[in-house]
């Protein structure tokens, strides 16, 4: 009975945890985090396959799914609901990222140099929209 009560209390806390989730969009190098429980830091793992967060970007017609921990990294993935094209970013624990944009171009972000590099075109830039990294 005690285990059931603890389980129900944990489920009841999920909306509060979700409200403190990082705000993510395609223009951010890393998410803005509020004071919340970071499961990656708390448990030492990122339960990305079970508990990702989703948001809908109405301006770009995209469903964005993400799960990011400042301790273990994570992922961001956007899918356009009109064209079904997608982009994604894999975030390392150190803040560096790799991914693929809507154009199909592979890219990387080096946190040390604070530069994005489009690996297909060879262009580098200091800020990028993850939908089209270092595009003109």
C-alpha positions as CSV (number, residue, x, y, z in Angstrom):
1,X,0.0,0.0,0.0
2,X,2.9,2.4,0.8
3,X,4.4,1.7,-2.6
4,X,1.2,2.5,-4.3
5,X,0.9,5.8,-2.4
6,X,4.5,6.7,-3.3
7,X,3.8,5.8,-7.0
8,X,0.7,8.0,-7.1
9,X,2.6,10.9,-5.5
10,X,5.3,10.6,-8.1
11,X,2.8,10.6,-10.9
12,X,1.1,13.6,-9.4
13,X,4.4,15.5,-9.4
14,X,4.9,15.0,-13.2
15,X,3.0,18.1,-14.3
16,X,5.1,20.2,-12.0
17,X,8.3,18.7,-13.4
18,X,7.0,19.3,-17.0
19,X,6.3,23.0,-16.2
20,X,9.9,23.5,-15.4
21,X,11.2,21.8,-18.5
22,X,13.6,23.6,-20.7
23,X,12.2,25.9,-23.4
24,X,13.5,24.8,-26.7
25,X,13.3,26.2,-30.2
26,X,15.4,25.9,-33.4
27,X,17.2,29.1,-32.7
28,X,18.8,28.2,-29.4
29,X,22.2,26.6,-29.0
30,X,21.1,25.3,-25.6
31,X,17.9,25.3,-23.7
32,X,16.9,27.9,-21.1
33,X,16.4,25.9,-17.9
34,X,14.2,26.9,-15.0
35,X,14.7,25.5,-11.5
36,X,13.4,22.0,-11.9
37,X,14.4,18.4,-11.2
38,X,16.8,17.3,-13.9
39,X,16.4,13.5,-14.2
40,X,19.7,13.3,-16.0
41,X,21.5,14.7,-13.0
42,X,19.4,13.1,-10.4
43,X,19.5,9.5,-11.8
44,X,22.7,9.8,-13.9
45,X,20.8,8.8,-17.0
46,X,18.5,10.5,-19.5
47,X,15.3,8.5,-19.9
48,X,14.8,10.0,-23.4
49,X,13.1,7.0,-24.9
50,X,10.4,7.0,-22.2
51,X,9.9,10.6,-21.2
52,X,10.6,13.2,-23.9
53,X,8.8,16.5,-23.9
54,X,7.0,17.8,-26.9
55,X,5.9,21.2,-28.1
56,X,4.2,22.5,-31.2
57,X,5.7,25.5,-33.1
58,X,2.6,26.9,-34.9
59,X,4.6,29.5,-36.9
60,X,6.7,26.8,-38.5
61,X,4.1,23.9,-38.4
62,X,6.6,21.8,-36.4
63,X,6.2,19.2,-33.7
64,X,9.4,19.5,-31.5
65,X,10.4,16.7,-29.2
66,X,13.2,17.1,-26.8
67,X,14.9,15.6,-23.7
68,X,17.9,17.5,-22.4
69,X,19.8,17.2,-19.2
70,X,22.7,19.6,-18.3
71,X,24.5,16.5,-16.8
72,X,24.0,13.9,-19.6
73,X,23.1,15.8,-22.7
74,X,20.1,14.7,-24.8
75,X,18.4,15.4,-28.1
76,X,16.1,17.9,-29.9
77,X,14.1,16.8,-33.0
78,X,11.7,18.8,-35.1
79,X,9.3,17.4,-37.7
80,X,7.3,19.7,-40.1
81,X,3.7,18.5,-40.0
82,X,3.1,19.8,-43.6
83,X,6.1,18.2,-45.4
84,X,7.1,15.6,-42.8
85,X,10.7,16.7,-43.2
86,X,12.7,16.7,-40.0
87,X,15.8,18.1,-38.4
88,X,17.6,16.9,-35.2
89,X,20.4,17.7,-32.8
90,X,22.2,15.4,-30.4
91,X,23.5,17.3,-27.4
92,X,26.6,16.1,-25.6
93,X,27.0,16.5,-21.8
94,X,29.7,19.2,-22.5
95,X,27.3,21.3,-24.6
96,X,28.7,20.4,-28.0
97,X,26.1,19.2,-30.6
98,X,25.8,17.4,-33.9
99,X,22.8,17.0,-36.1
100,X,21.2,17.2,-39.5
101,X,19.1,20.2,-40.7
102,X,16.0,20.3,-43.0
103,X,18.2,20.5,-46.0
104,X,19.8,17.2,-45.1
105,X,23.1,18.8,-44.2
106,X,25.1,17.4,-41.4
107,X,26.4,20.0,-38.9
108,X,28.2,20.3,-35.6
109,X,28.4,22.9,-32.8
110,X,31.7,23.2,-30.9
111,X,31.0,24.7,-27.5
112,X,34.7,25.6,-27.0
113,X,34.9,27.8,-30.1
114,X,31.2,28.7,-30.0
115,X,30.9,28.0,-33.7
116,X,28.4,26.0,-35.8
117,X,29.9,24.3,-38.8
118,X,27.8,23.0,-41.7
119,X,29.8,19.9,-42.7
120,X,28.2,19.6,-46.1
121,X,28.9,23.2,-47.2
122,X,31.9,23.9,-45.0
123,X,30.5,27.2,-43.8
124,X,30.9,28.2,-40.1
125,X,28.8,30.7,-38.2
126,X,28.5,32.0,-34.6
127,X,24.7,31.6,-34.4
128,X,22.4,29.4,-36.3
129,X,18.8,28.2,-36.7
130,X,18.9,24.5,-36.3
131,X,16.5,24.1,-39.3
132,X,19.1,25.5,-41.7
133,X,22.5,25.6,-40.0
134,X,24.9,28.2,-41.5
135,X,22.7,28.7,-44.6
136,X,22.8,31.9,-46.5
